[in-house]
Amino acid sequence: MKFCQKEIKLKPYTRGFHLITDLVLDAMPEISQIDTGQLQVFIKHTSASLTINENADFTVRTDFESHFNKMVPENAPYYEHTYEGSDDMPAHIKASLLGASVQIPITGGRLNMGVWQGIYLCEHRNQGGARFIVATAFGN
């Protein structure tokens, strides 16, 4: 069995949902050496998250941002954790709803995702800064 793990520093992104599939693949050429396996991608932050969704139509990502902002609003009067800014507590909630990791099958040296699927970085802060993800590929 082969294992490869890398920590990848992502540039700062604006608040919203961003495709990072190609960045992950560029950092992990070892995936091509795995016939059957898994790729796990984990984000080392509590105010950003990862998910998999449509990679073709940009409006899917803008609709996600609009919906999450309505579902988890800023300045809710019941928030107690407010000293890091009005976007911070909602960012923690959004990150918990979406999750800190995704797992994707590897088949024949390629990610075995649907043709319209991509890995999203979900940046929930107005000024989140650089983000760090850990990508782990393993298999035969």
Biotite code that builds the C-alpha atoms (Angstrom):
import biotite.structure as struc

atoms = struc.array([
    struc.Atom([0.000, 0.000, 0.000], chain_id="A", res_id=1, res_name="MET", atom_name="CA", element="C"),
    struc.Atom([1.191, 3.505, -0.850], chain_id="A", res_id=2, res_name="LYS", atom_name="CA", element="C"),
    struc.Atom([0.712, 6.564, 1.338], chain_id="A", res_id=3, res_name="PHE", atom_name="CA", element="C"),
    struc.Atom([1.367, 10.210, 0.551], chain_id="A", res_id=4, res_name="CYS", atom_name="CA", element="C"),
    struc.Atom([0.496, 13.165, 2.748], chain_id="A", res_id=5, res_name="GLN", atom_name="CA", element="C"),
    struc.Atom([1.109, 16.854, 2.116], chain_id="A", res_id=6, res_name="LYS", atom_name="CA", element="C"),
    struc.Atom([0.158, 20.062, 3.827], chain_id="A", res_id=7, res_name="GLU", atom_name="CA", element="C"),
    struc.Atom([-0.904, 22.634, 1.244], chain_id="A", res_id=8, res_name="ILE", atom_name="CA", element="C"),
    struc.Atom([-1.018, 26.372, 1.920], chain_id="A", res_id=9, res_name="LYS", atom_name="CA", element="C"),
    struc.Atom([-3.885, 28.045, 0.068], chain_id="A", res_id=10, res_name="LEU", atom_name="CA", element="C"),
    struc.Atom([-3.711, 31.729, -0.785], chain_id="A", res_id=11, res_name="LYS", atom_name="CA", element="C"),
    struc.Atom([-6.250, 33.974, 0.954], chain_id="A", res_id=12, res_name="PRO", atom_name="CA", element="C"),
    struc.Atom([-9.637, 33.771, -0.742], chain_id="A", res_id=13, res_name="TYR", atom_name="CA", element="C"),
    struc.Atom([-12.535, 36.183, -0.536], chain_id="A", res_id=14, res_name="THR", atom_name="CA", element="C"),
    struc.Atom([-15.552, 35.086, 1.426], chain_id="A", res_id=15, res_name="ARG", atom_name="CA", element="C"),
    struc.Atom([-17.483, 32.509, -0.586], chain_id="A", res_id=16, res_name="GLY", atom_name="CA", element="C"),
    struc.Atom([-17.163, 29.108, -2.214], chain_id="A", res_id=17, res_name="PHE", atom_name="CA", element="C"),
    struc.Atom([-14.077, 28.410, -4.353], chain_id="A", res_id=18, res_name="HIS", atom_name="CA", element="C"),
    struc.Atom([-13.052, 25.434, -6.485], chain_id="A", res_id=19, res_name="LEU", atom_name="CA", element="C"),
    struc.Atom([-9.691, 24.022, -5.360], chain_id="A", res_id=20, res_name="ILE", atom_name="CA", element="C"),
    struc.Atom([-9.711, 20.635, -7.108], chain_id="A", res_id=21, res_name="THR", atom_name="CA", element="C"),
    struc.Atom([-6.891, 21.557, -9.502], chain_id="A", res_id=22, res_name="ASP", atom_name="CA", element="C"),
    struc.Atom([-4.762, 22.987, -6.679], chain_id="A", res_id=23, res_name="LEU", atom_name="CA", element="C"),
    struc.Atom([-5.069, 19.722, -4.768], chain_id="A", res_id=24, res_name="VAL", atom_name="CA", element="C"),
    struc.Atom([-4.274, 17.634, -7.843], chain_id="A", res_id=25, res_name="LEU", atom_name="CA", element="C"),
    struc.Atom([-1.267, 19.808, -8.721], chain_id="A", res_id=26, res_name="ASP", atom_name="CA", element="C"),
    struc.Atom([0.108, 19.325, -5.200], chain_id="A", res_id=27, res_name="ALA", atom_name="CA", element="C"),
    struc.Atom([-0.528, 15.553, -5.217], chain_id="A", res_id=28, res_name="MET", atom_name="CA", element="C"),
    struc.Atom([0.902, 14.047, -8.443], chain_id="A", res_id=29, res_name="PRO", atom_name="CA", element="C"),
    struc.Atom([1.343, 10.793, -6.474], chain_id="A", res_id=30, res_name="GLU", atom_name="CA", element="C"),
    struc.Atom([-2.374, 10.128, -6.991], chain_id="A", res_id=31, res_name="ILE", atom_name="CA", element="C"),
    struc.Atom([-1.488, 8.937, -10.491], chain_id="A", res_id=32, res_name="SER", atom_name="CA", element="C"),
    struc.Atom([0.462, 6.040, -8.939], chain_id="A", res_id=33, res_name="GLN", atom_name="CA", element="C"),
    struc.Atom([-2.553, 4.688, -7.017], chain_id="A", res_id=34, res_name="ILE", atom_name="CA", element="C"),
    struc.Atom([-4.823, 2.274, -8.839], chain_id="A", res_id=35, res_name="ASP", atom_name="CA", element="C"),
    struc.Atom([-7.429, 1.810, -6.099], chain_id="A", res_id=36, res_name="THR", atom_name="CA", element="C"),
    struc.Atom([-7.516, 4.045, -3.050], chain_id="A", res_id=37, res_name="GLY", atom_name="CA", element="C"),
    struc.Atom([-8.783, 7.159, -1.328], chain_id="A", res_id=38, res_name="GLN", atom_name="CA", element="C"),
    struc.Atom([-7.933, 10.833, -1.088], chain_id="A", res_id=39, res_name="LEU", atom_name="CA", element="C"),
    struc.Atom([-8.834, 12.624, 2.103], chain_id="A", res_id=40, res_name="GLN", atom_name="CA", element="C"),
    struc.Atom([-8.595, 16.412, 2.239], chain_id="A", res_id=41, res_name="VAL", atom_name="CA", element="C"),
    struc.Atom([-8.784, 18.052, 5.687], chain_id="A", res_id=42, res_name="PHE", atom_name="CA", element="C"),
    struc.Atom([-8.838, 21.773, 6.505], chain_id="A", res_id=43, res_name="ILE", atom_name="CA", element="C"),
    struc.Atom([-6.993, 22.935, 9.630], chain_id="A", res_id=44, res_name="LYS", atom_name="CA", element="C"),
    struc.Atom([-9.394, 25.747, 10.504], chain_id="A", res_id=45, res_name="HIS", atom_name="CA", element="C"),
    struc.Atom([-12.671, 26.290, 12.362], chain_id="A", res_id=46, res_name="THR", atom_name="CA", element="C"),
    struc.Atom([-14.075, 29.141, 10.277], chain_id="A", res_id=47, res_name="SER", atom_name="CA", element="C"),
    struc.Atom([-13.654, 27.604, 6.811], chain_id="A", res_id=48, res_name="ALA", atom_name="CA", element="C"),
    struc.Atom([-14.773, 24.243, 5.480], chain_id="A", res_id=49, res_name="SER", atom_name="CA", element="C"),
    struc.Atom([-14.635, 21.818, 2.574], chain_id="A", res_id=50, res_name="LEU", atom_name="CA", element="C"),
    struc.Atom([-17.362, 20.241, 0.495], chain_id="A", res_id=51, res_name="THR", atom_name="CA", element="C"),
    struc.Atom([-17.910, 18.659, -2.904], chain_id="A", res_id=52, res_name="ILE", atom_name="CA", element="C"),
    struc.Atom([-20.419, 20.077, -5.343], chain_id="A", res_id=53, res_name="ASN", atom_name="CA", element="C"),
    struc.Atom([-20.927, 21.312, -8.900], chain_id="A", res_id=54, res_name="GLU", atom_name="CA", element="C"),
    struc.Atom([-17.825, 22.522, -10.708], chain_id="A", res_id=55, res_name="ASN", atom_name="CA", element="C"),
    struc.Atom([-19.375, 23.903, -13.909], chain_id="A", res_id=56, res_name="ALA", atom_name="CA", element="C"),
    struc.Atom([-21.793, 26.746, -13.170], chain_id="A", res_id=57, res_name="ASP", atom_name="CA", element="C"),
    struc.Atom([-20.365, 29.565, -11.041], chain_id="A", res_id=58, res_name="PHE", atom_name="CA", element="C"),
    struc.Atom([-23.843, 30.581, -9.896], chain_id="A", res_id=59, res_name="THR", atom_name="CA", element="C"),
    struc.Atom([-24.051, 27.417, -7.790], chain_id="A", res_id=60, res_name="VAL", atom_name="CA", element="C"),
    struc.Atom([-21.237, 28.823, -5.646], chain_id="A", res_id=61, res_name="ARG", atom_name="CA", element="C"),
    struc.Atom([-22.814, 32.276, -5.379], chain_id="A", res_id=62, res_name="THR", atom_name="CA", element="C"),
    struc.Atom([-26.173, 30.703, -4.493], chain_id="A", res_id=63, res_name="ASP", atom_name="CA", element="C"),
    struc.Atom([-24.467, 28.667, -1.765], chain_id="A", res_id=64, res_name="PHE", atom_name="CA", element="C"),
    struc.Atom([-23.031, 31.866, -0.281], chain_id="A", res_id=65, res_name="GLU", atom_name="CA", element="C"),
    struc.Atom([-26.389, 33.658, -0.439], chain_id="A", res_id=66, res_name="SER", atom_name="CA", element="C"),
    struc.Atom([-28.242, 30.739, 1.140], chain_id="A", res_id=67, res_name="HIS", atom_name="CA", element="C"),
    struc.Atom([-25.762, 30.176, 3.953], chain_id="A", res_id=68, res_name="PHE", atom_name="CA", element="C"),
    struc.Atom([-25.804, 33.895, 4.796], chain_id="A", res_id=69, res_name="ASN", atom_name="CA", element="C"),
    struc.Atom([-29.590, 33.774, 5.178], chain_id="A", res_id=70, res_name="LYS", atom_name="CA", element="C"),
    struc.Atom([-29.529, 30.470, 7.056], chain_id="A", res_id=71, res_name="MET", atom_name="CA", element="C"),
    struc.Atom([-26.744, 31.578, 9.440], chain_id="A", res_id=72, res_name="VAL", atom_name="CA", element="C"),
    struc.Atom([-26.941, 35.371, 9.717], chain_id="A", res_id=73, res_name="PRO", atom_name="CA", element="C"),
    struc.Atom([-24.416, 37.737, 11.246], chain_id="A", res_id=74, res_name="GLU", atom_name="CA", element="C"),
    struc.Atom([-25.248, 39.754, 14.375], chain_id="A", res_id=75, res_name="ASN", atom_name="CA", element="C"),
    struc.Atom([-27.786, 37.310, 15.779], chain_id="A", res_id=76, res_name="ALA", atom_name="CA", element="C"),
    struc.Atom([-28.706, 38.707, 19.198], chain_id="A", res_id=77, res_name="PRO", atom_name="CA", element="C"),
    struc.Atom([-28.105, 35.360, 20.930], chain_id="A", res_id=78, res_name="TYR", atom_name="CA", element="C"),
    struc.Atom([-24.423, 35.042, 19.833], chain_id="A", res_id=79, res_name="TYR", atom_name="CA", element="C"),
    struc.Atom([-22.054, 35.342, 22.769], chain_id="A", res_id=80, res_name="GLU", atom_name="CA", element="C"),
    struc.Atom([-18.825, 34.734, 20.847], chain_id="A", res_id=81, res_name="HIS", atom_name="CA", element="C"),
    struc.Atom([-18.593, 38.150, 19.173], chain_id="A", res_id=82, res_name="THR", atom_name="CA", element="C"),
    struc.Atom([-15.161, 39.590, 20.028], chain_id="A", res_id=83, res_name="TYR", atom_name="CA", element="C"),
    struc.Atom([-13.541, 38.394, 16.757], chain_id="A", res_id=84, res_name="GLU", atom_name="CA", element="C"),
    struc.Atom([-16.068, 40.194, 14.550], chain_id="A", res_id=85, res_name="GLY", atom_name="CA", element="C"),
    struc.Atom([-19.625, 39.803, 13.364], chain_id="A", res_id=86, res_name="SER", atom_name="CA", element="C"),
    struc.Atom([-18.627, 37.212, 10.737], chain_id="A", res_id=87, res_name="ASP", atom_name="CA", element="C"),
    struc.Atom([-16.747, 34.922, 13.141], chain_id="A", res_id=88, res_name="ASP", atom_name="CA", element="C"),
    struc.Atom([-19.487, 33.014, 14.989], chain_id="A", res_id=89, res_name="MET", atom_name="CA", element="C"),
    struc.Atom([-21.517, 32.471, 11.803], chain_id="A", res_id=90, res_name="PRO", atom_name="CA", element="C"),
    struc.Atom([-18.293, 31.192, 10.189], chain_id="A", res_id=91, res_name="ALA", atom_name="CA", element="C"),
    struc.Atom([-17.876, 28.591, 12.940], chain_id="A", res_id=92, res_name="HIS", atom_name="CA", element="C"),
    struc.Atom([-21.470, 27.417, 12.506], chain_id="A", res_id=93, res_name="ILE", atom_name="CA", element="C"),
    struc.Atom([-21.180, 27.218, 8.697], chain_id="A", res_id=94, res_name="LYS", atom_name="CA", element="C"),
    struc.Atom([-17.907, 25.285, 9.016], chain_id="A", res_id=95, res_name="ALA", atom_name="CA", element="C"),
    struc.Atom([-19.564, 22.789, 11.370], chain_id="A", res_id=96, res_name="SER", atom_name="CA", element="C"),
    struc.Atom([-22.516, 22.336, 9.026], chain_id="A", res_id=97, res_name="LEU", atom_name="CA", element="C"),
    struc.Atom([-20.308, 21.614, 6.001], chain_id="A", res_id=98, res_name="LEU", atom_name="CA", element="C"),
    struc.Atom([-17.422, 19.827, 7.704], chain_id="A", res_id=99, res_name="GLY", atom_name="CA", element="C"),
    struc.Atom([-13.648, 19.849, 7.847], chain_id="A", res_id=100, res_name="ALA", atom_name="CA", element="C"),
    struc.Atom([-12.903, 17.065, 5.370], chain_id="A", res_id=101, res_name="SER", atom_name="CA", element="C"),
    struc.Atom([-13.908, 15.311, 2.182], chain_id="A", res_id=102, res_name="VAL", atom_name="CA", element="C"),
    struc.Atom([-12.997, 11.830, 1.004], chain_id="A", res_id=103, res_name="GLN", atom_name="CA", element="C"),
    struc.Atom([-12.844, 10.859, -2.657], chain_id="A", res_id=104, res_name="ILE", atom_name="CA", element="C"),
    struc.Atom([-12.162, 7.453, -4.231], chain_id="A", res_id=105, res_name="PRO", atom_name="CA", element="C"),
    struc.Atom([-9.106, 7.060, -6.434], chain_id="A", res_id=106, res_name="ILE", atom_name="CA", element="C"),
    struc.Atom([-9.540, 4.717, -9.411], chain_id="A", res_id=107, res_name="THR", atom_name="CA", element="C"),
    struc.Atom([-6.891, 4.141, -12.045], chain_id="A", res_id=108, res_name="GLY", atom_name="CA", element="C"),
    struc.Atom([-4.713, 6.995, -10.812], chain_id="A", res_id=109, res_name="GLY", atom_name="CA", element="C"),
    struc.Atom([-7.518, 9.589, -10.965], chain_id="A", res_id=110, res_name="ARG", atom_name="CA", element="C"),
    struc.Atom([-10.092, 11.020, -8.621], chain_id="A", res_id=111, res_name="LEU", atom_name="CA", element="C"),
    struc.Atom([-13.300, 9.082, -9.195], chain_id="A", res_id=112, res_name="ASN", atom_name="CA", element="C"),
    struc.Atom([-15.738, 11.996, -8.992], chain_id="A", res_id=113, res_name="MET", atom_name="CA", element="C"),
    struc.Atom([-18.713, 12.767, -11.149], chain_id="A", res_id=114, res_name="GLY", atom_name="CA", element="C"),
    struc.Atom([-18.058, 14.904, -14.211], chain_id="A", res_id=115, res_name="VAL", atom_name="CA", element="C"),
    struc.Atom([-19.719, 17.921, -12.567], chain_id="A", res_id=116, res_name="TRP", atom_name="CA", element="C"),
    struc.Atom([-18.117, 17.537, -9.122], chain_id="A", res_id=117, res_name="GLN", atom_name="CA", element="C"),
    struc.Atom([-15.304, 19.575, -7.643], chain_id="A", res_id=118, res_name="GLY", atom_name="CA", element="C"),
    struc.Atom([-13.722, 20.225, -4.254], chain_id="A", res_id=119, res_name="ILE", atom_name="CA", element="C"),
    struc.Atom([-14.768, 23.540, -2.717], chain_id="A", res_id=120, res_name="TYR", atom_name="CA", element="C"),
    struc.Atom([-12.936, 25.652, -0.189], chain_id="A", res_id=121, res_name="LEU", atom_name="CA", element="C"),
    struc.Atom([-15.741, 27.339, 1.700], chain_id="A", res_id=122, res_name="CYS", atom_name="CA", element="C"),
    struc.Atom([-14.348, 30.576, 3.100], chain_id="A", res_id=123, res_name="GLU", atom_name="CA", element="C"),
    struc.Atom([-16.738, 31.875, 5.727], chain_id="A", res_id=124, res_name="HIS", atom_name="CA", element="C"),
    struc.Atom([-14.749, 34.892, 6.985], chain_id="A", res_id=125, res_name="ARG", atom_name="CA", element="C"),
    struc.Atom([-14.502, 38.308, 5.381], chain_id="A", res_id=126, res_name="ASN", atom_name="CA", element="C"),
    struc.Atom([-10.714, 38.266, 5.908], chain_id="A", res_id=127, res_name="GLN", atom_name="CA", element="C"),
    struc.Atom([-9.880, 34.622, 6.491], chain_id="A", res_id=128, res_name="GLY", atom_name="CA", element="C"),
    struc.Atom([-6.265, 34.804, 5.377], chain_id="A", res_id=129, res_name="GLY", atom_name="CA", element="C"),
    struc.Atom([-4.232, 31.892, 4.067], chain_id="A", res_id=130, res_name="ALA", atom_name="CA", element="C"),
    struc.Atom([-5.722, 28.477, 4.785], chain_id="A", res_id=131, res_name="ARG", atom_name="CA", element="C"),
    struc.Atom([-3.942, 25.174, 5.282], chain_id="A", res_id=132, res_name="PHE", atom_name="CA", element="C"),
    struc.Atom([-5.260, 21.823, 4.129], chain_id="A", res_id=133, res_name="ILE", atom_name="CA", element="C"),
    struc.Atom([-3.793, 18.358, 4.580], chain_id="A", res_id=134, res_name="VAL", atom_name="CA", element="C"),
    struc.Atom([-4.203, 15.977, 1.646], chain_id="A", res_id=135, res_name="ALA", atom_name="CA", element="C"),
    struc.Atom([-3.654, 12.267, 2.252], chain_id="A", res_id=136, res_name="THR", atom_name="CA", element="C"),
    struc.Atom([-3.725, 9.760, -0.606], chain_id="A", res_id=137, res_name="ALA", atom_name="CA", element="C"),
    struc.Atom([-3.455, 6.045, 0.030], chain_id="A", res_id=138, res_name="PHE", atom_name="CA", element="C"),
    struc.Atom([-4.097, 2.808, -1.777], chain_id="A", res_id=139, res_name="GLY", atom_name="CA", element="C"),
    struc.Atom([-2.618, 0.144, -4.035], chain_id="A", res_id=140, res_name="ASN", atom_name="CA", element="C"),
])
